[in-house]
Amino acid sequence: MLAYIFSHRPARGVDVADYESALQRFHATLAGARPLGFISSSTFTVGDRYSDWYLVENSAALDVLNEAAVSGARIPVHDAAARMAVDGVGKLLSLAGGEPMAGPGFEIRFSKPKGMAYADLYERMQPIASRPGSSLWRRMMVLGPPPEFCLISSSETELPSEFRPEVLRREPI
């Protein structure tokens, strides 16, 4: 499973309620006519930004989703939301452990410590990522800004300082 994450914020002067409503309308139209390989999408407030999570079965589904998001009946709702957004940046993540979570919780963004093997990191993270309400995601092919990993958790989770974790509250809109 892959997640395309689009992080953005409302432009200056845009009413937050209108912005969130436009985002909800777009995700509802996408869910109403699911493109091939599309699993689900959600928007969260994370820190001072919004993050749209688009879950897809595989990389082939990204092309289908990209086309579907801006075609047919979705054009006006996509464009309405897009006109209100600024500072957009995307990231591609792969599910490395656990199950995706759509509810409130935390995003713990972190980096693999220099010199640590990926196998060792996964072994250390396995007990945390396998807890109910948790999932571990890894950035794919350096597509998107650092850090490389994101732990989603329904409860605040402390990671060792060597991971340089950034803990952010995550709320669905």
C-alpha positions as CSV (number, residue, x, y, z in Angstrom):
1,M,0.0,0.0,0.0
2,L,1.2,3.5,-0.8
3,A,0.1,6.9,0.5
4,Y,0.4,10.1,-1.6
5,I,0.5,12.9,0.9
6,F,-0.3,16.5,-0.2
7,S,0.5,19.1,2.4
8,H,-0.9,22.6,2.0
9,R,-2.4,25.5,3.8
10,P,-5.1,28.1,3.0
11,A,-4.1,31.2,1.2
12,R,-4.1,34.5,3.2
13,G,-7.7,35.8,3.5
14,V,-9.3,32.4,2.9
15,D,-11.9,31.5,5.5
16,V,-10.8,28.2,7.2
17,A,-14.4,26.8,7.3
18,D,-14.8,27.4,3.6
19,Y,-11.4,25.8,2.9
20,E,-12.2,22.7,5.0
21,S,-15.6,22.4,3.3
22,A,-14.1,22.6,-0.2
23,L,-11.6,19.8,0.8
24,Q,-14.4,17.7,2.2
25,R,-16.4,18.1,-1.0
26,F,-13.5,17.1,-3.1
27,H,-12.8,13.9,-1.1
28,A,-16.5,13.0,-1.2
29,T,-16.6,13.2,-5.0
30,L,-13.4,11.2,-5.3
31,A,-14.9,8.5,-3.0
32,G,-18.2,8.6,-5.0
33,A,-16.5,7.3,-8.1
34,R,-13.5,5.4,-6.9
35,P,-10.7,5.2,-9.5
36,L,-9.0,1.8,-10.1
37,G,-6.6,1.1,-7.3
38,F,-7.8,3.9,-5.1
39,I,-8.5,2.8,-1.5
40,S,-9.5,6.0,0.4
41,S,-8.6,9.7,1.1
42,S,-8.7,11.9,4.1
43,T,-7.6,15.4,5.2
44,F,-6.0,16.1,8.5
45,T,-4.8,19.2,10.3
46,V,-1.2,18.5,11.2
47,G,0.6,21.3,13.0
48,D,-0.2,24.5,11.2
49,R,-0.9,22.7,7.8
50,Y,-3.4,20.4,6.2
51,S,-2.4,17.0,4.9
52,D,-4.4,15.0,2.4
53,W,-3.7,11.3,2.5
54,Y,-4.5,9.3,-0.6
55,L,-4.2,5.6,-0.1
56,V,-3.7,3.5,-3.2
57,E,-3.0,-0.2,-3.8
58,N,0.2,0.3,-5.8
59,S,2.2,2.8,-7.9
60,A,0.1,2.1,-11.1
61,A,-2.9,3.5,-9.2
62,L,-1.1,6.8,-8.9
63,D,-1.5,7.6,-12.6
64,V,-5.2,6.7,-12.4
65,L,-5.7,8.8,-9.3
66,N,-3.8,11.8,-10.8
67,E,-6.0,11.7,-13.9
68,A,-9.3,11.1,-12.0
69,A,-8.7,13.9,-9.5
70,V,-8.9,16.5,-12.2
71,S,-11.4,15.1,-14.7
72,G,-15.1,14.8,-15.1
73,A,-17.4,15.8,-12.3
74,R,-14.4,16.3,-10.0
75,I,-13.0,19.3,-12.0
76,P,-15.0,22.0,-10.3
77,V,-14.6,20.7,-6.8
78,H,-10.9,20.1,-7.3
79,D,-10.4,23.6,-8.7
80,A,-12.4,25.3,-6.0
81,A,-10.2,23.7,-3.3
82,A,-7.0,24.3,-5.3
83,R,-7.7,28.0,-5.8
84,M,-7.8,28.5,-2.0
85,A,-4.5,26.5,-1.3
86,V,-0.9,27.7,-1.2
87,D,2.5,26.2,-0.4
88,G,1.6,22.7,-1.6
89,V,4.1,19.9,-1.4
90,G,3.8,16.2,-2.1
91,K,5.4,13.1,-0.6
92,L,5.1,9.4,-1.5
93,L,5.1,6.9,1.4
94,S,5.0,3.1,1.6
95,L,3.4,1.2,4.4
96,A,6.2,-0.5,6.3
97,G,4.2,-1.9,9.2
98,G,0.8,-1.8,10.9
99,E,-2.6,-0.7,9.5
100,P,-3.6,2.8,8.2
101,M,-5.5,4.9,10.7
102,A,-8.1,7.5,9.7
103,G,-8.9,8.9,13.2
104,P,-7.2,11.5,15.4
105,G,-3.8,10.9,16.8
106,F,-0.2,11.8,16.2
107,E,2.3,11.9,13.4
108,I,5.8,11.3,14.6
109,R,8.1,12.2,11.8
110,F,11.7,10.9,12.2
111,S,14.9,10.0,10.5
112,K,16.9,6.8,10.5
113,P,20.0,7.4,12.6
114,K,23.2,7.6,10.5
115,G,24.9,4.2,10.3
116,M,21.8,2.2,11.4
117,A,20.7,-0.5,9.0
118,Y,17.1,-0.5,7.8
119,A,16.6,-4.0,9.1
120,D,17.7,-2.8,12.6
121,L,15.3,0.2,12.4
122,Y,12.4,-2.0,11.4
123,E,13.2,-4.4,14.2
124,R,13.2,-1.6,16.8
125,M,10.0,-0.1,15.4
126,Q,8.1,-3.4,15.0
127,P,6.6,-3.4,18.5
128,I,5.5,0.2,18.2
129,A,4.1,-0.1,14.6
130,S,2.2,-3.3,15.3
131,R,0.2,-1.7,18.2
132,P,-3.5,-1.1,17.4
133,G,-3.9,2.4,16.0
134,S,-0.3,2.6,14.8
135,S,1.4,2.4,11.4
136,L,4.9,3.0,10.1
137,W,5.4,4.7,6.7
138,R,8.6,5.2,4.8
139,R,9.3,7.8,2.1
140,M,9.6,6.2,-1.4
141,M,12.5,6.9,-3.7
142,V,13.2,10.3,-2.0
143,L,10.0,11.6,-3.4
144,G,9.2,14.4,-1.0
145,P,10.9,16.4,1.7
146,P,12.6,14.8,4.7
147,P,12.3,13.2,7.2
148,E,12.2,9.7,5.7
149,F,9.8,8.0,8.2
150,C,6.4,8.8,9.6
151,L,4.8,6.9,12.5
152,I,1.1,7.3,12.8
153,S,-0.2,6.6,16.3
154,S,-3.5,7.0,18.1
155,S,-1.6,8.0,21.2
156,E,1.5,10.1,21.8
157,T,4.5,7.9,21.4
158,E,8.1,8.8,22.4
159,L,10.9,7.7,20.2
160,P,14.6,7.7,21.1
161,S,16.2,11.1,20.6
162,E,18.7,9.6,18.1
163,F,15.7,9.4,15.7
164,R,15.2,13.2,16.0
165,P,11.4,12.8,16.2
166,E,9.0,15.6,15.5
167,V,5.6,14.9,17.2
168,L,2.6,16.6,15.6
169,R,-1.0,16.4,16.6
170,R,-3.2,15.0,13.8
171,E,-7.0,15.7,13.6
172,P,-9.3,14.7,10.7
173,I,-11.5,17.4,9.3
